[in-house]
């Protein structure tokens, strides 16, 4: 079986934010195959996601552990949201919910 960077067979969920109720999650096909982390995403990360990852690594390497400082660190580095706007705590949390 060839290695893939994502799992094209993942189901599209109706809601972006998963249910917080216990027992509502499920495994796509339990058992029978290996499910490495990089194959639990529905597509290869795009340029925005990779750039955000790099910026987050820089901010975290400065010892940042709180959300307000994280958002400030991203904005200081001129790494803005998908729409080119400065991050707010709310917009960052929303983006993280979308990215999973």
N, C-alpha and C positions, 0 to 999 in steps of 0.2 A: 504494500500500500504506500503510495507516494505521500510525502509530507505536504501539508497545506498550512498556510498562515491563518486560516479562519475556517469555520464550519459552515459551509453553504446550506446545510440541511437543517439549521436551527429554525424553529418556528418563529414567526413574527407575533409578538404579544400584542394584545389589544391596548394595554396600558403601558406607558413608559416606566412608571414607578411600580415595582412589584407590590403585591399585597402584603400588608403587615400582619395579617391574620395567620395564626399557626396552621400548618397543614395544607396551605394553599399552593405551595410550590411543588414542582414535580421534576423528576429527571426525564429528559426526552425519551430515552430508551435505556432503562436500567440494565446494567451488566452487559457482557458480551463485547465490549470494546473499550479501548482506553480513551479518556477524555481529557487530554492535556489542557492547561489553562489557555494556551494560545489558540485552541480550537473551540473555545466556548464563546467566541465572538462571531458575529454574522458577516463581517467584512474586514479587510485589511485596514489598519488605522490610516487615516488620511494625513495630509500635511499639517492641518490644524492640530490634530490630536498628538502627532509626534512633536510638534513645536511646543505645545502645552506641556507635554511630558518633560522635555528638556528644561523648560523654564521652571517647572515644579521641582525638578532635581536640584537646580541651582538655588532656589529659595530654601528648600529643605536642608541643603548643605550649609546654609548660613545658620542653622540651628533653630529655624522657625518651627513652632509647634501649635500656634494659635491661628484661628481663621482670619482674624483681622490683620495680623502681621503677614499672613500668606497672601491675602488679597493685595495688601500694600506692596509686598515684594514683587508680585506679578506686574502691577501697574508701574512701579519704579523701573522695571526692566522693559517697559513699553510693550509688554505682552498683553494684548487686549482680547476681549471675547470675540466670538465668531463674527460679530457685526462691527468690529473695530472700536467698540466702546470700552472705556475703562471698566474693570471688574468692580462689582459690589459684592458684599457677602452673599446677598440673595442670588445674584446672577451666577456666581461661582457654584453655589450649592445646587442650583437648577441644572447647570451644565454637568456637574458630577452625577446627578440623578439620571440624566439622559445617557451619559457615557457608561453608567453602571459601575 
